[in-house]
Amino acid sequence: MLNIVLFGPPGAGKGTQSERLIEKYNLVHLSTGDIFRANIKGETELGKLAKSFMDQGKLVPDSVTIDMLRSEVLKQSTPNGFIFDGFPRTNAQAAALDEFLLTIDSSILLMLALEVEENELKTRLLKRAGVSGRADDADPVIIENRIRVYNNETAPVKDYYKQQGKFVSIDGIGTIDDITQRLFSVIDEKN
Ligand code: AMP
């Protein structure tokens, strides 16, 4: 299986680039943020719980997120592979993902990390708020919080994959097409 972690801070372009990658490599896109938002819309218990964290720009607890991710992976019958978008966001999630993939005889091939500097992220998120309708994109205080959480809790996950020789940094500034090409060339080289 071609399993890729598409990594980066909020607003780095993970969702946009995921669409390109799933099309080219015939992968299943698993965005934990999207799954949480679908649960909020469906007014499930998981949605209610997730919302209380998401509204503040905090991470949903690891145990909840990991259980959800596992069941989403198992829903797919014979996938070519997965794009994990917005997961793992902590070292505990990364370790749980490895452990779980092992049980289905699989593993992560690459972590592709989109790098975009903070001011650009803030501009992009506020602009996206108009289209996404997401409350967590519209409020500068929540945006600050999400970026802080990324720097403190999520960015260290890069080291987890560096230690495994799977980390590749990708310049996330440029046209959408340019960035897609950067991703394709790294994947094609490794795959
Ligand atoms: P995203 O759509 O990836 O920007 O995620 C939106 C929000 O969902 C985040 O700010 C978190 O509150 C929550 N979330 C998404 N993925 C995770 C994860 N892997 N671990 C914990 N919380 C998450």
Residues whose N, C-alpha, C, O or C-beta is under 5 A from the ligand:
A	BS01	AMP	P10 T32 G33 D34 F36 F53 M54 G57 K58 L59 V60 T65 G86 F87 P88 R89
